[in-house]
Amino acid sequence: MKYWTTQIKAINPNTNQLVEWMGPYIQADSLEAAESYCKENGLGYCKVIGEFDSEVPYDVLDGLKNFAEKIKHK
C-alpha cells in the first residue's frame, strides 16, 4: 500500500495570514482511494497532493543549506 501526502490551508496564528500546511499522510492504494479515505474519516479539509516518496532528515537539509551558503560566498 502507498502513502499519500496531504495539504491543509489554514490561518497562521502568528501572522493571521492564510497559509498552506502539510497535513497527515494517508495510506491507500491510489490517489482516488486516499481522497475517499479523507472524505469518509473526517479529513475532508485535507487535499491529497501526491504520493509520498521519501523523507530527508533535517540535519541533511541543514548541511545542504550551509554548503549552498558557502558556495554563494566564494
DSSP file (Angstrom, degrees, kcal/mol; ACC not computed):
  #  RESIDUE AA STRUCTURE BP1 BP2  ACC     N-H-->O    O-->H-N    N-H-->O    O-->H-N    TCO  KAPPA ALPHA  PHI   PSI    X-CA   Y-CA   Z-CA
    1    1 A M              0   0    0      0, 0.0    28,-0.2     0, 0.0     2,-0.2   0.000 360.0 360.0 360.0 145.5    0.0    0.0    0.0
    2    2 A K  E     -A   28   0A   0     26,-1.2    26,-2.2    49,-0.0     2,-0.4  -0.498 360.0-129.3 -94.4 162.2    1.2    3.5   -0.8
    3    3 A Y  E     -A   27   0A   0     49,-0.4    49,-2.8    24,-0.2     2,-0.4  -0.909  20.7-158.6-110.1 143.7    1.4    6.6    1.4
    4    4 A W  E     -AB  26  51A   0     22,-2.6    22,-2.4    -2,-0.4     2,-0.3  -0.940  10.7-132.5-123.8 142.9   -0.1    9.9    0.1
    5    5 A T  E     - B   0  50A   0     45,-3.2    44,-2.3    -2,-0.4    45,-1.1  -0.673  21.3-159.3 -94.2 149.9    0.7   13.5    1.3
    6    6 A T  E     - B   0  48A   0     17,-0.3    17,-2.8    -2,-0.3     2,-0.4  -0.854   5.3-147.6-126.8 163.3   -1.9   16.0    2.1
    7    7 A Q  E     -CB  22  47A   0     40,-2.1    40,-2.6    -2,-0.3     2,-0.4  -0.973   6.2-162.9-131.6 143.3   -2.1   19.7    2.4
    8    8 A I  E     -C   21   0A   0     13,-2.8    13,-3.5    -2,-0.4     2,-0.6  -0.989   9.6-149.4-126.3 135.3   -4.2   22.0    4.6
    9    9 A K  E     +C   20   0A   0     36,-0.4     2,-0.3    -2,-0.4    11,-0.2  -0.928  38.0 144.0-102.7 124.9   -4.9   25.7    4.1
   10   10 A A  E     -C   19   0A   0      9,-2.4     9,-2.8    -2,-0.6     2,-0.4  -0.965  53.2 -83.8-153.8 165.0   -5.4   27.5    7.4
   11   11 A I  E     -C   18   0A   0     -2,-0.3     7,-0.2     7,-0.2     3,-0.0  -0.598  38.4-130.0 -75.6 129.1   -4.7   30.7    9.2
   12   12 A N    >>  -     0   0    0      5,-3.0     4,-2.9    -2,-0.4     3,-0.6  -0.724  13.4-148.4 -76.7 119.6   -1.3   31.1   10.7
   13   13 A P  T 34 S+     0   0    0      0, 0.0    -1,-0.2     0, 0.0    -2,-0.0   0.723  94.1  53.4 -66.2 -19.7   -1.9   32.2   14.3
   14   14 A N  T 34 S+     0   0    0      1,-0.1    -2,-0.0     3,-0.1    -3,-0.0   0.804 126.2  18.8 -83.0 -30.1    1.3   34.2   14.3
   15   15 A T  T <4 S-     0   0    0     -3,-0.6    -1,-0.1     2,-0.2     3,-0.1   0.537  90.4-131.5-116.5 -11.2    0.7   36.2   11.2
   16   16 A N     <  +     0   0    0     -4,-2.9     2,-0.3     1,-0.2    -5,-0.1   0.729  65.4 130.3  60.4  24.0   -3.1   35.9   10.7
   17   17 A Q        -     0   0    0     -5,-0.4    -5,-3.0    -7,-0.0     2,-0.5  -0.809  67.4-109.2-106.6 149.9   -2.4   35.0    7.0
   18   18 A L  E     +C   11   0A   0     -2,-0.3     2,-0.3    -7,-0.2    -7,-0.2  -0.653  51.1 167.3 -75.4 123.2   -3.8   32.1    5.1
   19   19 A V  E     -C   10   0A   0     -9,-2.8    -9,-2.4    -2,-0.5     2,-0.5  -0.854  36.8-107.7-133.7 167.8   -1.0   29.6    4.5
   20   20 A E  E     -C    9   0A   0     -2,-0.3     2,-0.3   -11,-0.2   -11,-0.2  -0.854  34.1-172.9-100.8 133.2   -0.5   26.0    3.4
   21   21 A W  E     -C    8   0A   0    -13,-3.5   -13,-2.8    -2,-0.5     2,-0.3  -0.870  30.9-104.6-120.4 153.6    0.5   23.4    5.9
   22   22 A M  E     -C    7   0A   0     -2,-0.3   -15,-0.3   -15,-0.2     3,-0.1  -0.639  40.3-157.9 -74.3 134.0    1.5   19.8    5.5
   23   23 A G        -     0   0    0    -17,-2.8   -17,-0.3    -2,-0.3   -15,-0.1  -0.242  32.4 -60.2 -98.6-167.9   -1.4   17.5    6.5
   24   24 A P        -     0   0    0      0, 0.0     2,-0.3     0, 0.0    -1,-0.2  -0.326  52.0-106.9 -74.1 156.9   -1.3   13.9    7.6
   25   25 A Y        -     0   0    0    -20,-0.1     2,-0.4    -3,-0.1   -20,-0.2  -0.612  32.7-150.3 -76.8 144.6    0.0   11.0    5.5
   26   26 A I  E     -A    4   0A   0    -22,-2.4   -22,-2.6    -2,-0.3     2,-0.6  -0.972   3.9-143.4-119.6 132.1   -2.8    8.8    4.2
   27   27 A Q  E     +A    3   0A   0     -2,-0.4     2,-0.3   -24,-0.2   -24,-0.2  -0.857  44.3 129.8 -97.2 119.5   -2.3    5.1    3.5
   28   28 A A  E     -A    2   0A   0    -26,-2.2   -26,-1.2    -2,-0.6     6,-0.1  -0.978  63.0-115.5-161.8 162.6   -4.2    3.9    0.4
   29   29 A D  S    S+     0   0    0     -2,-0.3     2,-0.3   -28,-0.2   -26,-0.1   0.763  94.8  10.7 -77.2 -26.3   -3.7    2.1   -2.9
   30   30 A S  S  > S-     0   0    0    -28,-0.1     4,-2.2     1,-0.1     5,-0.2  -0.934  77.3-104.1-147.7 167.1   -4.5    5.0   -5.2
   31   31 A L  H  > S+     0   0    0     -2,-0.3     4,-2.4     1,-0.2     5,-0.2   0.911 121.9  51.5 -59.9 -43.2   -5.0    8.8   -5.2
   32   32 A E  H  > S+     0   0    0      1,-0.2     4,-2.3     2,-0.2    -1,-0.2   0.894 109.2  49.7 -62.4 -40.6   -8.7    8.3   -5.5
   33   33 A A  H  > S+     0   0    0      2,-0.2     4,-2.3     1,-0.2    -1,-0.2   0.869 110.0  51.4 -67.0 -35.7   -8.8    5.9   -2.6
   34   34 A A  H  X S+     0   0    0     -4,-2.2     4,-2.1     2,-0.2    -2,-0.2   0.909 110.0  49.1 -66.5 -42.0   -6.8    8.4   -0.5
   35   35 A E  H  X S+     0   0    0     -4,-2.4     4,-2.1     2,-0.2    -2,-0.2   0.911 111.9  49.0 -62.7 -42.5   -9.3   11.2   -1.3
   36   36 A S  H  X S+     0   0    0     -4,-2.3     4,-2.4     1,-0.2    -2,-0.2   0.906 108.1  54.2 -63.4 -41.8  -12.2    8.9   -0.4
   37   37 A Y  H  X S+     0   0    0     -4,-2.3     4,-1.1     1,-0.2     6,-0.3   0.923 108.2  49.8 -58.3 -44.7  -10.5    8.0    2.9
   38   38 A C  H ><>S+     0   0    0     -4,-2.1     5,-2.6     1,-0.2     3,-0.6   0.934 112.5  46.6 -60.1 -46.9  -10.2   11.7    3.7
   39   39 A K  H ><5S+     0   0    0     -4,-2.1     3,-0.6     1,-0.2     5,-0.2   0.866 115.9  44.9 -64.3 -36.7  -13.9   12.3    3.0
   40   40 A E  H 3<5S+     0   0    0     -4,-2.4    -1,-0.2     1,-0.2    -2,-0.2   0.569 114.0  48.6 -86.0  -9.5  -15.1    9.3    4.9
   41   41 A N  T <<5S-     0   0    0     -4,-1.1    -1,-0.2    -3,-0.6    -2,-0.2  -0.015 118.6 -92.3-125.7  30.7  -12.9    9.8    8.0
   42   42 A G  T < 5S+     0   0    0     -3,-0.6     3,-0.2     1,-0.1    -3,-0.2   0.697  98.3 108.3  73.0  19.3  -13.3   13.5    8.9
   43   43 A L    > < +     0   0    0     -5,-2.6     3,-2.3    -6,-0.3    -4,-0.2  -0.040  28.5 126.9-115.4  30.1  -10.4   14.7    6.9
   44   44 A G  T 3   +     0   0    0     -6,-0.3    -1,-0.1     1,-0.3    -5,-0.1   0.671  66.4  66.2 -62.3 -16.9  -12.4   16.4    4.2
   45   45 A Y  T 3  S+     0   0    0     -3,-0.2   -36,-0.4    -7,-0.2     2,-0.3   0.560  86.6  89.9 -80.1  -8.7  -10.4   19.6    4.8
   46   46 A C    <   -     0   0    0     -3,-2.3     2,-0.5   -38,-0.1   -38,-0.2  -0.715  66.5-150.2 -91.2 138.6   -7.2   17.9    3.6
   47   47 A K  E     -B    7   0A   0    -40,-2.6   -40,-2.1    -2,-0.3     2,-0.5  -0.942  15.7-133.4-106.1 123.6   -6.3   18.0   -0.1
   48   48 A V  E     +B    6   0A   0     -2,-0.5   -42,-0.3   -42,-0.2     3,-0.1  -0.660  30.6 173.8 -75.8 121.7   -4.3   14.9   -1.3
   49   49 A I  E     -     0   0A   0    -44,-2.3     2,-0.3    -2,-0.5   -43,-0.2   0.593  49.1 -39.7-111.6 -13.1   -1.4   16.4   -3.3
   50   50 A G  E     -B    5   0A   0    -45,-1.1   -45,-3.2   -19,-0.1    -1,-0.3  -0.948  67.0 -62.0 168.0 172.9    0.7   13.4   -4.2
   51   51 A E  E     -B    4   0A   0     -2,-0.3     2,-0.4   -47,-0.2   -47,-0.3  -0.610  51.1-117.0 -80.7 136.5    2.4   10.2   -3.4
   52   52 A F        +     0   0    0    -49,-2.8   -49,-0.4    -2,-0.3     3,-0.1  -0.595  38.2 171.7 -72.3 127.8    4.9   10.1   -0.6
   53   53 A D        -     0   0    0      1,-0.4     2,-0.3    -2,-0.4    -1,-0.2   0.844  51.9 -33.7-105.7 -55.6    8.3    9.2   -2.0
   54   54 A S        -     0   0    0      2,-0.0    -1,-0.4     0, 0.0     2,-0.4  -0.974  47.9-121.8-162.3 170.8   10.9    9.7    0.7
   55   55 A E        -     0   0    0     -2,-0.3    -3,-0.0    -3,-0.1     0, 0.0  -0.966  14.3-151.0-126.0 139.9   11.9   11.7    3.7
   56   56 A V        -     0   0    0     -2,-0.4     5,-0.1     2,-0.0    -2,-0.0  -0.947  25.9-118.9-111.7 125.3   15.1   13.7    4.2
   57   57 A P    >>  -     0   0    0      0, 0.0     4,-1.8     0, 0.0     3,-0.7  -0.266  22.1-119.5 -61.4 148.6   16.4   14.2    7.8
   58   58 A Y  H 3> S+     0   0    0      1,-0.2     4,-2.9     2,-0.2     5,-0.2   0.873 111.0  58.0 -57.7 -41.3   16.6   17.7    9.0
   59   59 A D  H 3> S+     0   0    0      1,-0.2     4,-1.9     2,-0.2    -1,-0.2   0.835 105.8  50.6 -63.5 -31.2   20.4   17.6    9.6
   60   60 A V  H <> S+     0   0    0     -3,-0.7     4,-2.2     2,-0.2    -1,-0.2   0.930 112.0  46.5 -68.6 -45.8   21.0   16.6    5.9
   61   61 A L  H  X S+     0   0    0     -4,-1.8     4,-2.2     1,-0.2    -2,-0.2   0.910 112.2  50.8 -61.9 -41.9   18.9   19.6    4.8
   62   62 A D  H  X S+     0   0    0     -4,-2.9     4,-2.4     1,-0.2    -1,-0.2   0.899 109.4  51.1 -63.1 -41.2   20.6   21.9    7.2
   63   63 A G  H  X S+     0   0    0     -4,-1.9     4,-2.3    -5,-0.2    -1,-0.2   0.891 109.6  49.9 -63.1 -40.3   24.0   20.7    5.9
   64   64 A L  H  X S+     0   0    0     -4,-2.2     4,-2.5     2,-0.2    -2,-0.2   0.888 109.8  51.3 -65.3 -38.8   22.9   21.3    2.3
   65   65 A K  H  X S+     0   0    0     -4,-2.2     4,-2.1     2,-0.2    -2,-0.2   0.933 111.6  46.9 -62.8 -46.1   21.8   24.8    3.2
   66   66 A N  H  X S+     0   0    0     -4,-2.4     4,-2.0     1,-0.2    -2,-0.2   0.895 112.0  50.8 -63.3 -40.2   25.1   25.5    4.8
   67   67 A F  H  X S+     0   0    0     -4,-2.3     4,-2.1     1,-0.2    -1,-0.2   0.915 109.3  50.6 -62.9 -43.7   27.0   24.1    1.8
   68   68 A A  H  X S+     0   0    0     -4,-2.5     4,-2.1     1,-0.2    -1,-0.2   0.880 109.0  52.0 -62.9 -38.1   25.0   26.3   -0.6
   69   69 A E  H  X S+     0   0    0     -4,-2.1     4,-1.4     2,-0.2    -1,-0.2   0.891 108.2  51.1 -65.0 -39.8   25.8   29.4    1.5
   70   70 A K  H  < S+     0   0    0     -4,-2.0     4,-0.3     1,-0.2     3,-0.2   0.910 111.0  47.9 -64.7 -41.8   29.5   28.6    1.4
   71   71 A I  H >< S+     0   0    0     -4,-2.1     3,-1.3     1,-0.2    -1,-0.2   0.898 108.1  55.8 -64.3 -40.9   29.4   28.3   -2.4
   72   72 A K  H 3< S+     0   0    0     -4,-2.1    -1,-0.2     1,-0.3    -2,-0.2   0.828 106.7  50.3 -61.4 -33.4   27.5   31.5   -2.7
   73   73 A H  T 3<        0   0    0     -4,-1.4    -1,-0.3     1,-0.2    -2,-0.2   0.390 360.0 360.0 -91.7   3.6   30.1   33.5   -0.8
   74   74 A K    <         0   0    0     -3,-1.3    -1,-0.2    -4,-0.3    -2,-0.1   0.464 360.0 360.0 -83.6 360.0   33.1   32.2   -2.9
